[in-house]
Amino acid sequence: MIDKPTRIGNTELYTTRVLNMSVAKHYGLIKEYNEIVVEARKLNKKELEKNGEKAELNLYKSIKYNLNLLVLKKLQGEK
């Protein structure tokens, strides 16, 4: 029996990644979102290797801004 709950990874990072993907999926922007993630990872490769989860969390939070711009453009284009 386990006495204490165990922490699996960085929950804030996990939550941010899941929410970003959920928004992209809801608006049909999965391909565009994945392209942004790949490009951002290439640009920040050294930072990600150096600072690990903290850098990755910052990366996904900055990607969220770009995702929000994509959603805005999609919504404006549909009107």
Residue pairs with C-beta under 8 A, 6 or more apart in sequence:
9 53
10 53
10 57
12 57
13 53
13 56
13 57
13 60
16 57
16 60
16 61
16 64
17 60
19 64
20 33
20 60
20 63
20 64
20 67
21 30
21 33
23 29
23 67
23 71
24 30
24 32
24 33
24 67
24 70
27 70
27 71
27 74
27 75
28 74
29 67
29 70
29 71
29 74
32 70
33 63
33 67
33 70
36 63
36 66
36 67
36 70
37 63
40 59
40 62
40 63
41 48
41 59
44 55
44 59
47 55
48 55
48 56
48 59
